[in-house]
């Protein structure tokens, strides 16, 4: 078992939004190199040219991670590749009324870990996230932005092993 505590970030590739936040994940190693993963997080951000309009996203994820090189005392650098199904609950901020939307997504992330102690690794990861729906942002009937369907994602944090 392992718990990840992470800072999260995303920059839109196919739209004009960026966001940052944090999250946590639980990893259950069914084999030495294969883990099932459940995660939750929150990201808040701004939408390109829409002044005062932003997003708040609550994320839930389930996935699998392959750890071809796990960090050990003799080899402190590890590498993993993971794929997650994401459920996003998106909220528009800066509006006079409430706007919310649910969306499904997938991500693929390459993670590097550096062993600090027997039970703690420092993690960094980069990857891509693809949302399966387009979301236009309209203010007073005018489109002011679009949430990206494809984003570059990054994370940094620690993994605590049990």
SULCORFEN-V599706 format. One record per helix or strand of 2 or more residues. SS is the DSSP state (helix for helix, strand for strand). FROM is the first residue (numbers start at 0). LEN is the number of residues. If there is no record, write none. Layout:
SS,FROM,LEN / SS,FROM,LEN
This chain:
strand,1,11 / strand,16,15 / strand,33,14 / strand,53,16 / strand,76,17 / strand,98,19 / strand,119,12 / strand,134,5 / strand,141,6 / strand,149,12
